[in-house]
Amino acid sequence: MTITKFIQMFSLILVLALMCSFIIAVEAGAAQIPVMVLVVNALEVLLTGLCCSIIVLAAVWFFEWEKKRPSYGALKTRYSLFLNDRYRALAQKNAAQIAPALQYFLYNVLRRCKAVLGIDPGPDCGSLSPNGRVVSYRNNALYYFFELVLSSAPEQDIDTLKKLINQFIFAELLNYGVANLPTFFYSQKGKAYPAIYLDRLSYDEVRHVLVFEVLFIGSEQAAAALERAWERDKSKTEKPEVEVYDDEI
C-alpha cells in the first residue's frame, strides 16, 4: 500500500466521520446538540477508522516483507500441504464404501475375460487384496490399488493388457453396470464419463504381482483426471467408447 493510497483512505474516513456527525444531528431533530458533542462523535469515528487503517497497513506491509524472506517459500509449501491434507481427508471419507465395490467389479471383469486376458483372477475377489486395500490421493482424485499374485508373468505386454482390460471394463459398465456405485458420472457441462477406468497397470517381477491402479470418476476433479489420462494414453489406448462392442464379453 503506497502513501497516496493511505492518504486517500484517511480522507475517506474523515468524510465518513463528518457524515456520521451530520446523521446524528438530523436524527436528533430540534434537540439542541452542543457542537462539542458533534466534534467528539466525529473524532471517535475518525480515530476508529484511523486505527483500522493502521492495522491494515501494518498487515499489508508485513505480508509484503514476509514474501521477500527465504522462509516464505517454506510457509507457502506448508499451507499447500495443509490444504492438500484437508482435501485428501474429505475425498477419502467415501473410500470405505467405494473400494469393495470396485474390487468386486474388477474381479468379475477379470474372471469373465480370463480366457482373452490370459490371467487367472483367483478363487474370489479377495485375491485382489492380499495385503489389504490401498488408496492414493493425487491429481485431486482418489486412485484405488489392487494386487493380484500370478504364478508367472502375463502372456501379453502391459500396454496391450491395459487396453484390453479398459475395453472390457467399459463393456461391463454398458451391459451390467456396477453394484452399489453409479455407472456413469455426468459433469456440470452434461458430459457423461464411465465411472471406472484403469489408469495404470504394472507388473512387479520380484514379487510376481500385477498391480491395478483404478480411478473412480465421481467428481469434477476425477473427470478432469480422466480427461488427462485419455490424452496421455491417446497414442496407446483409444477412448473405450470408440472401440468396445457389446458382444466382446
C-alpha positions in Angstrom: 0.0 0.0 0.0 1.5 3.4 -1.1 1.4 6.7 0.8 -1.0 8.1 -1.7 -3.5 5.3 -1.2 -3.2 5.7 2.6 -3.9 9.4 2.3 -6.9 8.6 0.2 -8.2 6.2 2.7 -7.6 8.7 5.5 -9.6 11.3 3.6 -12.4 8.9 3.1 -12.5 8.1 6.8 -12.7 11.9 7.6 -15.6 12.3 5.2 -17.4 9.4 6.9 -16.8 10.9 10.3 -18.4 14.2 9.2 -21.3 12.3 7.6 -21.9 10.4 10.9 -22.0 13.6 12.8 -24.5 15.0 10.3 -26.7 11.9 10.7 -26.6 12.2 14.4 -27.7 15.9 14.2 -30.5 15.0 11.8 -31.8 12.2 13.9 -31.8 14.5 17.0 -34.2 16.8 15.2 -34.9 20.0 17.0 -33.0 19.0 20.1 -30.1 21.2 21.0 -26.9 19.3 20.4 -23.7 21.0 21.6 -21.0 21.5 19.0 -18.6 19.7 21.3 -20.7 16.6 21.2 -20.6 16.5 17.4 -16.9 17.1 17.4 -16.4 14.2 19.9 -18.5 11.9 17.8 -16.6 12.8 14.7 -13.3 12.3 16.4 -14.4 8.8 17.7 -15.3 7.7 14.2 -12.1 9.3 12.9 -9.8 7.6 15.4 -11.5 4.2 15.0 -11.1 4.4 11.2 -7.5 5.6 11.6 -6.7 2.6 13.9 -8.2 0.2 11.4 -6.2 1.8 8.6 -3.0 1.4 10.6 -3.7 -2.2 11.3 -4.5 -2.9 7.6 -1.4 -1.0 6.5 0.8 -2.9 9.0 -0.7 -6.3 7.9 0.0 -5.4 4.2 3.5 -4.3 5.0 4.2 -7.4 7.0 2.9 -9.6 4.2 5.0 -7.9 1.6 8.0 -8.1 3.9 7.4 -11.8 4.6 7.2 -12.6 0.9 10.8 -11.4 0.4 12.1 -13.7 3.1 13.5 -17.1 2.3 11.1 -18.7 4.8 8.1 -17.5 2.7 8.5 -20.4 0.3 8.5 -22.9 3.2 5.5 -21.2 4.7 3.6 -21.4 1.4 4.6 -25.0 0.9 3.3 -25.8 4.4 0.0 -24.1 3.7 -0.4 -26.0 0.4 0.3 -29.3 2.2 -2.3 -28.4 4.8 -4.9 -27.8 2.1 -3.9 -31.0 0.3 -4.3 -33.0 3.5 -7.8 -31.5 4.1 -8.9 -32.3 0.6 -7.5 -35.8 0.8 -9.3 -36.4 4.1 -12.6 -35.2 2.6 -12.1 -37.4 -0.5 -11.3 -40.5 1.5 -14.5 -40.4 3.5 -16.3 -42.4 0.9 -13.3 -44.7 0.1 -14.5 -47.4 2.5 -17.7 -47.8 0.5 -16.2 -47.4 -3.0 -13.2 -49.7 -2.6 -15.1 -53.0 -2.0 -17.5 -52.3 -4.9 -14.5 -51.6 -7.2 -12.7 -54.7 -6.1 -15.8 -56.9 -6.8 -16.4 -55.2 -10.2 -12.7 -55.6 -11.3 -12.7 -59.3 -10.2 -15.8 -60.1 -12.2 -14.3 -58.4 -15.3 -11.1 -60.4 -14.9 -13.0 -63.6 -14.3 -15.3 -63.3 -17.3 -12.5 -62.4 -19.6 -9.7 -64.5 -18.3 -9.5 -66.6 -21.5 -8.7 -63.5 -23.5 -6.5 -61.8 -21.0 -4.6 -64.9 -20.0 -4.9 -64.0 -16.3 -6.2 -66.2 -13.5 -8.0 -63.9 -11.0 -8.1 -66.5 -8.3 -11.0 -68.2 -6.5 -12.7 -65.0 -5.2 -12.4 -61.2 -5.2 -10.2 -61.4 -2.1 -7.4 -62.4 -4.4 -7.1 -58.7 -5.5 -6.3 -57.5 -2.0 -3.8 -60.0 -0.4 -2.3 -57.1 1.6 -5.4 -55.0 2.1 -6.8 -52.2 0.0 -4.6 -49.2 -0.7 -6.0 -45.7 -1.7 -3.8 -42.9 -3.0 -4.8 -39.2 -3.5 -3.3 -37.4 -6.4 -4.4 -35.1 -9.2 -7.3 -34.1 -6.9 -8.7 -37.6 -7.2 -8.6 -41.0 -5.5 -6.9 -44.0 -7.0 -7.5 -47.5 -5.7 -4.7 -50.1 -5.8 -5.4 -53.8 -6.2 -2.8 -56.5 -6.4 -3.0 -59.9 -8.0 -0.4 -62.6 -7.3 0.5 -64.5 -10.5 2.4 -67.7 -10.9 4.2 -66.3 -13.9 4.4 -63.1 -15.9 1.4 -62.1 -18.1 1.4 -63.6 -21.6 0.7 -60.2 -23.2 2.7 -56.9 -22.7 1.4 -54.5 -20.1 0.2 -51.8 -22.6 -1.9 -54.3 -24.6 -3.2 -55.9 -21.4 -4.3 -52.5 -20.0 -6.0 -51.6 -23.3 -8.0 -54.9 -23.3 -9.0 -54.5 -19.6 -10.2 -51.0 -20.2 -12.3 -52.2 -23.1 -13.8 -55.0 -21.0 -14.4 -52.5 -18.1 -16.4 -50.2 -20.4 -18.4 -53.1 -21.9 -19.2 -54.4 -18.5 -20.4 -51.0 -17.4 -22.6 -50.7 -20.5 -24.1 -54.2 -20.2 -24.3 -54.8 -16.4 -23.3 -51.6 -14.6 -21.5 -51.8 -11.3 -23.1 -52.8 -8.0 -23.6 -50.1 -5.3 -22.0 -47.4 -7.5 -23.1 -45.2 -10.3 -22.2 -46.5 -13.8 -21.5 -43.0 -15.3 -20.7 -39.6 -13.9 -22.4 -36.6 -15.5 -20.4 -33.4 -15.4 -21.8 -29.9 -15.0 -21.4 -29.5 -18.7 -23.7 -32.5 -19.3 -20.9 -34.8 -20.5 -21.0 -38.5 -19.4 -17.9 -40.3 -18.2 -17.6 -44.0 -17.4 -17.3 -44.3 -13.7 -14.3 -46.7 -13.7 -11.0 -46.5 -15.6 -7.8 -48.5 -15.2 -5.3 -45.6 -15.0 -2.1 -47.7 -14.6 -1.1 -51.3 -14.8 2.3 -52.6 -13.8 3.9 -55.9 -13.1 6.3 -56.5 -10.2 8.7 -59.2 -11.4 10.3 -59.6 -8.0 7.0 -60.3 -6.2 5.2 -61.7 -9.2 2.4 -59.2 -8.6 0.2 -57.5 -11.1 -0.8 -54.0 -9.7 -4.0 -52.3 -10.8 -4.4 -48.6 -10.3 -8.1 -47.8 -10.7 -9.6 -44.4 -11.0 -13.2 -43.9 -9.8 -14.9 -41.0 -11.5 -17.3 -39.5 -9.1 -16.5 -35.8 -9.1 -15.5 -33.0 -11.5 -11.8 -33.3 -10.4 -11.9 -37.1 -11.1 -13.4 -36.4 -14.5 -10.6 -33.9 -15.2 -8.1 -36.6 -14.2 -9.8 -39.0 -16.6 -9.5 -36.5 -19.4 -5.8 -36.1 -18.8 -5.4 -39.9 -18.7 -7.2 -40.2 -22.0 -4.9 -37.6 -23.5 -1.9 -39.3 -22.0 -2.8 -42.7 -23.3 -4.1 -41.5 -26.7 -1.2 -43.0 -28.6 -1.6 -46.3 -26.8 -5.2 -46.7 -26.0 -8.1 -45.0 -27.7 -11.1 -43.9 -25.6 -13.0 -47.1 -24.7 -16.4 -45.9 -26.1 -14.8 -45.9 -29.6 -13.5 -49.5 -29.6 -15.7 -51.6 -27.4 -18.6 -53.7 -28.8 -21.2 -55.3 -26.6 -20.5 -58.8 -27.9 -16.9 -58.7 -26.7 -17.8 -60.2 -23.3 
